[in-house]
Amino acid sequence: MEIVHKLLWLLKPEGIQWLIHTGGLPAICLVIFAETGFFALLPGDSLLVLCGILAATTGADGRPLLSLTLLMSVVPVCAIVGDQVGYWIGTWFGRALYSWKDVSFLGIPVFKQVYLRKTEDFYGRWGTFFIVAGRWVPIVRTFAPIVAGVIKMPLRTFLPYNVLGALSWVWSMLLAGFMLPPVLQRIWPGFDLAANLRGAALLGVAAALAWRPRARLIAAPPNPAAGRGQA
């Protein structure tokens, strides 16, 4: 149970901040790659927002704690590759995925049939654009490329949407975090970001989490009378 508590702690703002400081850019890339490809419960949105905050925060040496240029150039590549792996998983296993039993790791759900059904409903509402729109919806973000592979979406169709989705999602989350410190300093002049980094991080992560209810509305099942989108 202690391992489970540690894993769940990594999903909290304190855990995400520890992950960034300990693992640096490789850890950030690994989380984004895994969450977009096959492991749905990693904190992609929160991680990116916090990275943006750290990129806007200067350390004792006067340099940003993270390089925004490096984040915006490297991390989208990881998101693209992660989606591509998910697409190949869907292509390789096909409809057999719908006969899989739910899988948990140390009590944490990794694969559930309801995830596939939710993503299929999302595809029914958005059509092929669900690869892009799904980037902002937890769970769907992971299973959208898998479903695209299952339905045999042509690679020439999937790849442009994959790239567009990765760039727009990663850049928007990073820039949202990056713009938060100037907003805080305008609202509270003299606000010491370095001294209150944890509070700013909590606020940024809270903002990312606040988006999730709206994201669930976007992902709501389509009207049964509506037709399914075409691949």
Secondary structure, 3 states (H helix, E strand, C coil): CHHHHHHHHCCCHHHHHHHHHHHHHHHHHHHHHHHHHCCCCCCHHHHHHHHHHHHCCECCCCCECCCHHHHHHHHHHHHHHHHHHHHHHHHHHHHHHHHCCCEEECCEEEECHHHHHHHHHHHHHHHHHHHHHHHHCCCHHHHHHHHHHHCCCCHHHHHHHHHHHHHHHHHHHHHHHHHHHHHHHHHCCCCCCCCCHHHHHHHHHHHHHHHHHHHHHHCCCCCCCCCCCCC
